[in-house]
Amino acid sequence: QVQLVESGGGLVQAGGSLRLSCAASGRTFSSYNMGWFRRAPGKEREFVAAIRWSGSSTYYTDSVKGRFTISRDNAKNTVYLQMNSLKPEDTAVYYCAQGNYREILLTTPAAYEHWGQGTQVTVSS
C-alpha cells in the first residue's frame, strides 16, 4: 500500500523560506514521477512542480519559477520542495503525488495515482 506523508509546512513571513518533504513508502520510489500541487482557500487545486522518476527533468508553474526547487533523494524515498521568497499568495495546502513513469504530461492531476494528506503553508504579509 502506497503512503505519502508530507511535512515541513508552517507559518512564515513574506520573503521567508520553507522546505517541504514527502516521504513515500509502499513501492519502488525511484520508478515513479513525483509532483507537488496546492489548493488555496476557495480555489481549485493547482500544479506547482514535478520531477521525473530519474530526476532528469523538472517542471514548475510560472508563478513559482526561480523561487521554488523540487528535488528527490531516491535513497531516502523522499521528494522535497524548497520554497524561497515566499509570498502571501503561496498560502495553501500543499500535496505531494506519485505517478507512473510512463506519463508524459506531469502538470495535470490525472498523471498521478497516489496523493498525500497535505501540509498547510501560511505566508503572512
Secondary structure, DSSP 8 states (H G I E B T S, - for coil): --EEEEE--EEEETT--EEEEEEEESS-GGGEEEEEEEE-TTS-EEEEEEE-TTSS-EEE-GGGTTTEEEEEETTTTEEEEEE-S--GGG-EEEEEEEEETT-S--SSGGG-SEE---EEEEEE-
